[in-house]
Amino acid sequence: MPDPTDTPTQTSPWWRDAAIYQVYLRSFADGDGDGVGDIAGLRSRLPYLRDLGVDALWITPWYPSPMADAGYDVADYRDIDPLFGTLPEAEKLVDEAHELGLRVLIDLVPNHSSDQHAWFKAALAANPGSPERARYWFRPGRGPHGEQPPNNWSSRFGGPAWTRAHPSDPHDTDWYLHLFTPQQPDLNWNNPDVREEFEDVLRFWFDRGVDGFRIDVAHGLAKHPDLPDLEHPDVNGKTVIPAGQHPHWDRDEVPDIYRTWRQVADEYPGDRAFVAEAWVTHPDRLTRYLGDGVLQTAFNFDYLECPWDTTQLRIVIDTTLTAHAAVAAPATWVLSNHDVVRHVTRYGRAETSLHDAWRLHGTPTDLQLGTRRARAAALLTLALPGNAYIYQGEELGLWEIEDLPEEVLQDPARLHSGLLRDGCRVPLPWIGNQPPFGFTTGPGTPWLPQPAAWTDHTAAAEQHDPASMLTLYREALRTRRRLNTTAEQTITWREAPLGALAFDRGPTWRCVVNTGTQDVLLTGQLLLASEPLDDNRILPPDTTAWIAP
């Protein structure tokens, strides 16, 4: 349990240097025994998160949904899906988390709704050109009888981004836009009804005590009003589009939407905050979403994608911090999430970038090497100024499960785009020597099967093991909390041998990372290391140390 004396006096908003734990709700803990994680399971494990030492948790979508995309197809933004619990349970969860000193962020999905949302049902029942259809992107098809999509846009999950509203009705030639599955129609953010609706949704949840929102597909809300075809110049096989001019990604007008959201958040006490999932082409594009009057934080995906390489890590860190400093916003660091290959797996291969991980899915991986590098990367991440997100299971050293049977896979992305995301969503192991490892205590089978090899990676098995990943995370989060009371919000690079990085966060905190093949000499007092050191003055390869210089 964190020592209360290690808790810093808050002199700036909590979100500037918070450690936030991502709860993928259906895989965290099952409280009702049906094999799917839920609010009851999460409530029972809140003390675990408190003892881990995080400051807040982010909960993936818990709204009523047909689950075409694991809840990212929302049918009602003001309620809880029965699969996960009830609205009163959610309110109790927020209260109980606050009692334990934990803030709560929830997922919000504004780019699209479910096709089962009342608005979309009304749109399908209405005529072309109606106000109901104006809340989405309905357009007449091309061709003599409207038999072709309105443009050539593709779904993020593969195939066309358009589905005909009523294929059997020759008088209705409208198609609707969905940049993801056909069950996720895109909302039209030029429509005032849409803007008013989501401002009201924000207030609904702020009124129930939530401390903020993670914004799904935050870069996708604005579309070119003419919905032009997406041109594909043949330049090294890649689409080349000037920044801000893509017809449906990261358009220049997107941040203006969030200015109104920030005004809503600022009506409430307690530094209510947002974090954007915004996939953009450069840190300067990302920081357009940040700063005074816009959003507080946004995930830094350049860091998530970066290989385990000193040169490339330093470039990403430098460009990130420089861009964020220009708008006085904290950087947001993350190593894994529910959409990408767990970094224990990708770090265990010769090629370690995220793109390599997707390409090398299913190939052999050295889990011992991957774990060693994951431990080192955790200390690097937690030493950087800004806030850090921890995806559930990182603190246990879990790896990607790449041999799940075809019949259990549920991720719609796999059907068209080749992305395989179920392997990072396998339910957590809590206790015991065999599946379901305490994830569920009822008759239900976990919705994805757990590997027997996780026996030594349950929370209970790692609880009192001084060499475990869980112990490392607990010590790191406790030490980080203490050091952040005096740490500077910038870094000062120090000279380091080839293959190593060294930087100071002020006079009492230096981080040294060895990604190379040779030992690195340390000076100063050792505070924490990602591996036991035979000699406190020697940092071996794939190891990170925090020292007091």
VMD Tcl script that draws the C-alpha trace (Angstrom):
set ca {
  {0.00 0.00 0.00}
  {1.38 3.45 -0.83}
  {2.57 5.37 2.18}
  {0.33 8.42 2.70}
  {3.46 10.42 3.52}
  {4.60 9.82 -0.06}
  {1.58 11.66 -1.47}
  {2.66 15.08 -2.75}
  {0.80 18.23 -1.92}
  {-1.15 19.10 -5.05}
  {0.02 22.44 -6.41}
  {-1.02 21.88 -10.05}
  {-3.87 20.01 -11.74}
  {-3.76 16.29 -11.04}
  {-3.71 15.39 -14.74}
  {-0.33 16.99 -15.36}
  {1.67 14.11 -13.86}
  {-0.86 11.39 -13.07}
  {-0.33 7.65 -13.44}
  {-3.55 6.30 -14.94}
  {-4.56 2.64 -15.23}
  {-6.58 1.49 -18.23}
  {-9.38 -0.91 -17.30}
  {-10.56 -2.96 -20.27}
  {-13.76 -3.70 -18.42}
  {-14.80 -7.00 -20.00}
  {-11.39 -8.49 -19.18}
  {-10.56 -6.99 -15.79}
  {-12.65 -8.92 -13.24}
  {-15.98 -10.75 -13.42}
  {-18.25 -10.14 -10.44}
  {-21.42 -11.96 -11.50}
  {-19.92 -15.20 -12.77}
  {-20.93 -15.01 -16.44}
  {-17.36 -14.96 -17.77}
  {-17.34 -11.28 -18.73}
  {-15.74 -8.56 -16.63}
  {-18.12 -6.02 -15.13}
  {-18.57 -3.16 -12.70}
  {-19.03 -5.51 -9.74}
  {-15.69 -7.13 -10.49}
  {-13.98 -3.77 -10.84}
  {-15.44 -2.53 -7.56}
  {-14.05 -5.60 -5.79}
  {-10.56 -4.89 -7.15}
  {-10.37 -1.15 -6.47}
  {-8.10 -1.74 -3.44}
  {-5.67 -3.52 -5.77}
  {-5.46 -0.38 -7.92}
  {-5.03 1.82 -4.87}
  {-2.21 -0.40 -3.63}
  {-0.60 -0.43 -7.06}
  {-0.15 3.30 -6.62}
  {-1.97 4.78 -9.60}
  {-3.83 8.07 -9.39}
  {-6.78 7.32 -11.66}
  {-8.41 4.71 -13.85}
  {-9.82 4.91 -17.36}
  {-12.72 2.55 -18.05}
  {-13.46 1.41 -21.60}
  {-17.07 1.78 -22.85}
  {-19.74 0.45 -20.53}
  {-22.77 1.83 -22.36}
  {-25.68 -0.22 -23.78}
  {-24.39 -1.69 -27.02}
  {-24.99 -4.57 -29.46}
  {-21.22 -5.19 -29.05}
  {-20.42 -5.21 -32.76}
  {-17.10 -3.60 -31.74}
  {-16.71 -4.44 -28.04}
  {-18.88 -1.55 -26.89}
  {-17.44 1.11 -29.19}
  {-20.81 0.99 -30.93}
  {-22.92 2.90 -28.41}
  {-26.71 2.63 -28.41}
  {-27.31 4.90 -25.38}
  {-24.72 7.31 -23.95}
  {-26.56 7.78 -20.65}
  {-26.86 4.26 -19.30}
  {-24.93 1.05 -18.55}
  {-25.13 -2.15 -20.56}
  {-26.68 -4.97 -18.46}
  {-23.64 -7.06 -19.39}
  {-21.62 -4.77 -17.14}
  {-24.12 -3.77 -14.47}
  {-26.45 -0.85 -13.80}
  {-26.26 2.92 -13.62}
  {-26.56 2.90 -9.80}
  {-23.63 0.46 -9.68}
  {-21.59 2.80 -11.85}
  {-22.38 5.69 -9.52}
  {-21.29 3.59 -6.52}
  {-18.07 2.68 -8.33}
  {-17.21 6.34 -8.82}
  {-17.93 7.10 -5.17}
  {-15.87 4.14 -3.94}
  {-12.96 5.02 -6.19}
  {-12.98 8.57 -4.85}
  {-12.98 7.26 -1.28}
  {-9.76 5.38 -2.13}
  {-8.16 8.46 -3.68}
  {-8.68 7.30 -7.27}
  {-10.12 9.47 -10.00}
  {-12.28 7.96 -12.74}
  {-12.22 8.64 -16.47}
  {-14.68 6.96 -18.82}
  {-14.59 6.38 -22.56}
  {-16.66 8.57 -24.85}
  {-17.29 7.62 -28.48}
  {-18.32 10.76 -30.41}
  {-17.27 9.90 -33.98}
  {-20.04 7.33 -34.45}
  {-22.96 5.71 -32.66}
  {-24.41 2.23 -32.90}
  {-26.84 1.49 -35.69}
  {-29.19 0.58 -32.81}
  {-29.09 4.11 -31.38}
  {-32.53 5.73 -31.36}
  {-31.28 8.50 -33.65}
  {-30.08 6.09 -36.33}
  {-33.22 4.00 -36.17}
  {-35.21 7.20 -36.73}
  {-32.91 8.12 -39.60}
  {-33.49 4.82 -41.38}
  {-37.24 5.21 -40.91}
  {-37.20 8.77 -42.27}
  {-36.99 9.98 -45.85}
  {-33.89 11.15 -47.70}
  {-33.13 14.77 -46.85}
  {-34.93 14.59 -43.50}
  {-33.68 16.21 -40.27}
  {-33.26 12.72 -38.81}
  {-30.80 11.74 -41.53}
  {-28.95 15.06 -41.22}
  {-27.51 13.91 -37.88}
  {-25.46 11.34 -39.80}
  {-23.76 11.32 -43.21}
  {-26.43 10.09 -45.61}
  {-25.77 10.75 -49.30}
  {-27.31 9.53 -52.57}
  {-25.33 6.81 -54.28}
  {-23.60 7.29 -57.60}
  {-24.62 5.58 -60.80}
  {-27.91 5.58 -62.71}
  {-29.81 3.99 -59.86}
  {-27.65 5.01 -56.91}
  {-26.08 1.56 -56.86}
  {-22.54 2.79 -56.17}
  {-21.18 4.39 -52.94}
  {-21.09 8.19 -52.83}
  {-17.28 8.23 -52.81}
  {-14.26 5.93 -52.60}
  {-13.57 6.12 -48.87}
  {-12.62 2.90 -47.09}
  {-13.57 1.63 -43.66}
  {-10.81 1.49 -41.08}
  {-11.68 -2.20 -40.72}
  {-11.59 -2.85 -44.47}
  {-14.07 -2.63 -47.30}
  {-16.06 0.44 -48.36}
  {-16.99 3.08 -45.79}
  {-20.57 3.20 -47.09}
  {-23.63 0.98 -46.69}
  {-26.88 1.48 -48.53}
  {-29.73 2.50 -46.22}
  {-32.40 0.32 -47.87}
  {-30.94 -1.88 -50.63}
  {-34.33 -3.27 -51.61}
  {-36.02 0.12 -51.98}
  {-35.36 1.64 -55.43}
  {-36.78 4.99 -54.30}
  {-34.24 5.35 -51.47}
  {-30.78 5.68 -53.00}
  {-29.15 6.99 -49.81}
  {-26.02 5.41 -48.38}
  {-24.62 6.14 -44.93}
  {-20.98 6.68 -43.92}
  {-19.20 4.41 -41.43}
  {-15.44 4.74 -41.09}
  {-15.48 1.59 -38.95}
  {-18.01 -1.27 -39.06}
  {-21.39 -0.86 -40.83}
  {-22.91 -1.05 -37.35}
  {-21.08 2.22 -36.45}
  {-22.56 5.05 -38.54}
  {-20.58 8.29 -38.38}
  {-22.25 11.26 -36.74}
  {-22.37 14.60 -38.57}
  {-20.64 17.14 -36.36}
  {-21.81 19.99 -38.58}
  {-25.28 19.34 -37.18}
  {-26.18 21.41 -34.08}
  {-28.24 18.52 -32.66}
  {-25.08 16.41 -32.45}
  {-23.09 19.12 -30.71}
  {-25.83 19.84 -28.19}
  {-26.35 16.14 -27.52}
  {-22.74 15.47 -26.58}
  {-22.46 18.55 -24.41}
  {-25.46 17.19 -22.52}
  {-23.82 13.75 -22.30}
  {-20.73 15.34 -20.79}
  {-22.85 17.04 -18.14}
  {-24.76 13.83 -17.44}
  {-21.58 12.03 -16.42}
  {-19.88 15.00 -14.78}
  {-23.00 15.31 -12.62}
  {-22.36 11.70 -11.53}
  {-18.85 12.50 -10.43}
  {-16.63 11.24 -13.23}
  {-13.36 13.13 -13.43}
  {-12.94 13.10 -17.17}
  {-13.17 11.32 -20.49}
  {-10.97 9.48 -22.93}
  {-12.16 10.56 -26.39}
  {-12.27 7.74 -28.92}
  {-11.20 8.59 -32.50}
  {-10.74 12.17 -31.37}
  {-9.18 13.11 -34.72}
  {-12.12 11.92 -36.82}
  {-15.12 14.11 -36.02}
  {-14.91 16.62 -38.88}
  {-15.43 15.66 -42.50}
  {-15.05 17.71 -45.66}
  {-18.62 18.92 -46.35}
  {-18.41 17.86 -50.00}
  {-17.22 14.33 -49.12}
  {-14.75 14.28 -52.04}
  {-13.02 11.15 -53.26}
  {-9.76 10.37 -51.49}
  {-6.97 10.81 -54.01}
  {-4.11 8.34 -54.00}
  {-0.96 9.85 -55.53}
  {1.61 7.17 -56.29}
  {4.46 8.36 -54.08}
  {6.31 5.35 -52.68}
  {2.98 3.58 -52.50}
  {1.62 6.01 -49.89}
  {-1.18 8.52 -49.88}
  {0.23 12.04 -49.65}
  {-2.20 14.62 -48.30}
  {-1.19 17.99 -46.80}
  {-1.72 18.30 -43.05}
  {-5.26 19.26 -42.17}
  {-6.61 18.56 -45.66}
  {-7.50 14.88 -45.35}
  {-11.24 14.65 -46.05}
  {-12.03 12.77 -42.83}
  {-8.98 12.54 -40.52}
  {-7.44 15.30 -38.37}
  {-9.04 18.20 -40.15}
  {-8.21 21.71 -39.00}
  {-11.70 22.35 -37.65}
  {-11.68 19.42 -35.17}
  {-10.12 21.24 -32.18}
  {-12.87 23.87 -32.26}
  {-15.34 21.16 -31.21}
  {-13.26 20.48 -28.12}
  {-13.16 24.13 -27.12}
  {-16.85 23.86 -26.30}
  {-16.21 20.62 -24.42}
  {-13.54 22.32 -22.35}
  {-16.02 25.04 -21.45}
  {-18.39 22.38 -20.16}
  {-15.65 20.70 -18.11}
  {-14.57 24.02 -16.63}
  {-18.07 24.51 -15.23}
  {-17.29 21.73 -12.74}
  {-14.88 21.69 -9.80}
  {-11.95 19.34 -9.41}
  {-10.00 19.82 -12.63}
  {-12.15 17.63 -14.87}
  {-10.00 16.45 -17.76}
  {-9.90 14.87 -21.20}
  {-7.40 12.65 -22.97}
  {-7.65 12.38 -26.75}
  {-7.04 9.29 -28.84}
  {-5.79 11.29 -31.81}
  {-3.73 9.57 -34.49}
  {-1.94 12.36 -36.35}
  {1.09 12.75 -38.58}
  {3.33 14.91 -36.36}
  {3.55 16.15 -32.75}
  {2.76 19.66 -33.95}
  {-0.57 18.38 -35.25}
  {-1.24 16.69 -31.91}
  {-0.64 19.82 -29.88}
  {-3.36 21.64 -31.83}
  {-5.74 19.63 -29.66}
  {-4.04 20.80 -26.47}
  {-3.47 23.85 -24.35}
  {-5.49 26.66 -22.85}
  {-9.11 26.39 -23.90}
  {-8.78 23.05 -25.69}
  {-8.07 19.57 -24.25}
  {-5.62 18.93 -21.42}
  {-3.93 15.75 -22.67}
  {-3.60 13.45 -25.71}
  {-1.95 10.08 -26.12}
  {1.55 10.18 -27.58}
  {1.39 7.37 -30.12}
  {4.83 8.12 -31.55}
  {6.23 6.83 -28.27}
  {3.90 3.81 -28.30}
  {5.11 2.88 -31.79}
  {8.81 3.51 -31.16}
  {11.27 0.58 -31.27}
  {13.60 -0.28 -28.40}
  {16.40 1.88 -29.79}
  {18.28 4.70 -28.07}
  {18.46 7.02 -31.05}
  {14.80 6.74 -31.99}
  {13.61 6.96 -28.38}
  {15.53 10.19 -27.87}
  {14.12 11.69 -31.07}
  {10.55 10.87 -30.01}
  {11.07 12.16 -26.48}
  {12.66 15.40 -27.67}
  {10.10 16.17 -30.38}
  {7.24 15.35 -28.02}
  {8.45 17.52 -25.16}
  {9.33 20.41 -27.46}
  {5.92 20.39 -29.15}
  {4.03 20.11 -25.85}
  {6.07 22.86 -24.20}
  {4.94 25.26 -26.92}
  {1.33 24.92 -25.68}
  {2.19 24.39 -21.99}
  {0.61 20.91 -22.03}
  {1.98 17.75 -20.41}
  {3.02 14.83 -22.57}
  {1.11 11.57 -22.22}
  {3.21 8.38 -22.39}
  {1.88 4.89 -23.02}
  {3.46 1.55 -23.98}
  {0.40 -0.64 -24.69}
  {-3.37 -0.50 -24.87}
  {-6.36 -2.65 -25.86}
  {-5.74 -2.07 -29.58}
  {-2.07 -3.03 -29.94}
  {0.31 -5.93 -29.36}
  {1.50 -6.10 -25.76}
  {5.01 -4.70 -25.56}
  {6.41 -7.72 -23.67}
  {5.83 -9.64 -26.89}
  {7.09 -7.06 -29.37}
  {10.18 -6.24 -27.30}
  {11.09 -9.93 -27.38}
  {11.69 -9.87 -31.12}
  {14.62 -8.57 -33.14}
  {12.39 -5.87 -34.68}
  {10.61 -4.00 -31.91}
  {8.49 -1.21 -33.38}
  {4.71 -1.48 -33.20}
  {4.51 -1.81 -36.98}
  {6.91 -4.75 -36.80}
  {4.74 -6.31 -34.10}
  {1.68 -6.33 -36.35}
  {3.72 -7.68 -39.27}
  {5.39 -10.39 -37.18}
  {2.22 -11.62 -35.45}
  {2.59 -15.24 -34.45}
  {6.33 -15.50 -35.02}
  {8.59 -16.72 -32.18}
  {9.36 -14.27 -29.42}
  {11.88 -14.37 -26.60}
  {9.63 -13.65 -23.63}
  {12.54 -13.45 -21.20}
  {14.15 -10.72 -23.32}
  {10.80 -9.03 -23.88}
  {10.11 -8.98 -20.15}
  {13.54 -7.56 -19.36}
  {13.04 -4.78 -21.88}
  {9.47 -4.17 -20.69}
  {10.75 -3.65 -17.15}
  {13.35 -1.19 -18.42}
  {10.78 0.61 -20.59}
  {8.41 0.94 -17.63}
  {11.01 2.83 -15.61}
  {11.88 5.02 -18.60}
  {8.21 5.84 -19.15}
  {7.51 6.63 -15.51}
  {10.59 8.87 -15.31}
  {9.48 11.16 -18.13}
  {7.68 14.42 -17.27}
  {3.95 14.34 -17.87}
  {1.36 11.66 -17.26}
  {1.61 7.93 -17.96}
  {-1.00 5.29 -18.77}
  {-0.64 1.66 -17.73}
  {-2.69 -0.88 -19.65}
  {-4.10 -3.61 -17.42}
  {-1.73 -6.57 -17.23}
  {1.42 -4.54 -17.92}
  {2.06 -4.57 -14.18}
  {1.95 -8.38 -14.27}
  {4.25 -8.75 -17.26}
  {1.58 -10.37 -19.43}
  {2.35 -11.13 -23.05}
  {0.23 -11.24 -26.20}
  {-1.77 -14.45 -26.68}
  {-1.30 -15.16 -30.36}
  {-2.71 -18.69 -30.60}
  {-6.35 -18.08 -29.68}
  {-8.72 -20.46 -31.48}
  {-10.50 -18.91 -34.44}
  {-13.91 -19.70 -32.97}
  {-13.38 -17.46 -29.91}
  {-12.15 -14.36 -31.76}
  {-14.53 -11.41 -31.60}
  {-12.63 -8.37 -32.88}
  {-14.29 -7.14 -36.12}
  {-11.00 -5.66 -37.34}
  {-9.57 -9.10 -38.04}
  {-12.14 -9.85 -40.74}
  {-10.90 -7.25 -43.19}
  {-7.90 -5.25 -42.05}
  {-5.75 -8.05 -40.65}
  {-5.48 -6.42 -37.21}
  {-5.60 -9.05 -34.48}
  {-6.47 -7.35 -31.19}
  {-8.08 -10.12 -29.17}
  {-4.68 -11.35 -27.98}
  {-4.11 -8.29 -25.80}
  {-7.65 -8.47 -24.38}
  {-7.47 -11.87 -22.67}
  {-8.92 -11.67 -19.12}
  {-6.53 -10.97 -16.27}
  {-5.20 -13.73 -13.99}
  {-5.77 -12.96 -10.31}
  {-5.12 -16.10 -8.25}
  {-4.74 -19.87 -8.51}
  {-2.80 -22.42 -10.51}
  {-5.06 -22.83 -13.53}
  {-7.61 -20.90 -15.58}
  {-9.78 -18.98 -14.90}
  {-7.26 -17.76 -12.30}
  {-9.92 -16.07 -10.17}
  {-11.10 -13.85 -13.04}
  {-14.55 -15.33 -12.52}
  {-15.78 -17.34 -9.55}
  {-19.05 -18.35 -11.18}
  {-19.99 -21.02 -13.69}
  {-19.22 -18.84 -16.70}
  {-16.17 -19.48 -18.87}
  {-13.96 -16.41 -19.50}
  {-15.01 -14.84 -22.78}
  {-11.47 -15.39 -24.09}
  {-9.41 -18.36 -22.86}
  {-6.39 -17.72 -20.64}
  {-3.13 -19.62 -21.12}
  {-2.07 -22.10 -18.44}
  {1.39 -20.50 -18.62}
  {0.06 -17.49 -16.70}
  {0.24 -19.53 -13.47}
  {3.27 -17.58 -12.27}
  {1.85 -14.26 -13.43}
  {-1.27 -13.97 -11.30}
  {-1.58 -10.95 -9.05}
  {-1.45 -13.27 -6.04}
  {1.70 -15.05 -7.23}
  {3.49 -11.74 -7.81}
  {2.15 -10.02 -4.70}
  {5.04 -10.90 -2.38}
  {7.72 -11.75 -4.94}
  {10.42 -9.06 -4.72}
  {11.55 -9.85 -8.27}
  {8.10 -9.70 -9.88}
  {6.84 -7.15 -12.37}
  {4.07 -6.20 -9.93}
  {6.61 -5.38 -7.23}
  {8.60 -3.29 -9.70}
  {5.53 -1.27 -10.71}
  {4.50 -0.71 -7.11}
  {7.97 0.47 -6.13}
  {8.28 2.61 -9.24}
  {4.90 4.32 -8.77}
  {5.61 4.95 -5.09}
  {9.06 6.36 -5.84}
  {7.75 8.42 -8.76}
  {5.10 9.95 -6.55}
  {7.76 11.02 -4.05}
  {10.25 12.27 -6.62}
  {7.60 14.26 -8.48}
  {7.28 16.55 -5.47}
  {10.60 18.15 -6.42}
  {11.16 17.02 -10.02}
  {11.34 19.53 -12.82}
  {8.81 19.31 -15.64}
  {11.60 19.30 -18.21}
  {14.54 17.00 -18.75}
  {18.23 17.75 -19.08}
  {20.15 15.26 -21.20}
  {23.45 14.01 -19.84}
  {26.33 12.49 -21.69}
  {25.92 8.73 -22.08}
  {27.76 5.95 -23.92}
  {26.57 4.65 -27.28}
  {23.36 2.70 -26.77}
  {22.38 4.51 -23.57}
  {20.23 7.47 -22.56}
  {20.67 9.60 -19.45}
  {18.59 12.57 -18.35}
  {17.88 14.53 -15.18}
  {14.51 15.64 -13.83}
  {16.19 18.09 -11.51}
  {18.98 17.72 -8.94}
  {17.58 14.59 -7.23}
  {16.42 12.33 -10.09}
  {18.41 10.92 -12.97}
  {17.21 8.16 -15.30}
  {19.74 6.03 -17.17}
  {18.56 3.57 -19.84}
  {20.80 0.98 -21.48}
  {19.35 -0.33 -24.76}
  {22.77 -1.34 -26.08}
  {24.97 -4.40 -25.75}
  {27.66 -3.11 -23.38}
  {27.57 -2.36 -19.64}
  {27.18 1.28 -18.63}
  {28.98 2.84 -15.66}
  {26.70 4.54 -13.12}
  {27.54 7.34 -10.70}
  {25.39 8.49 -7.80}
  {23.07 6.80 -5.35}
  {20.88 4.01 -6.76}
  {17.17 4.61 -6.10}
  {15.58 1.87 -8.21}
  {16.58 -0.44 -11.06}
  {14.54 -2.56 -13.44}
  {16.76 -5.57 -12.67}
  {18.83 -6.53 -9.59}
  {22.32 -5.11 -10.10}
  {25.33 -7.21 -9.10}
  {27.30 -4.00 -8.82}
  {25.43 -0.76 -8.17}
  {27.88 1.02 -10.45}
  {27.24 -1.22 -13.47}
  {24.06 -1.05 -15.58}
  {23.82 -4.09 -17.88}
  {22.05 -4.11 -21.27}
  {18.26 -3.73 -21.43}
  {18.11 -2.23 -17.95}
  {17.05 1.14 -16.53}
  {18.12 2.75 -13.27}
  {16.91 5.74 -11.32}
  {19.68 7.40 -9.36}
  {20.23 10.46 -7.24}
  {23.19 12.12 -9.01}
}
mol new
graphics top color blue
foreach p $ca { graphics top sphere $p radius 0.5 }
foreach p [lrange $ca 0 end-1] q [lrange $ca 1 end] { graphics top cylinder $p $q radius 0.2 }
display resetview
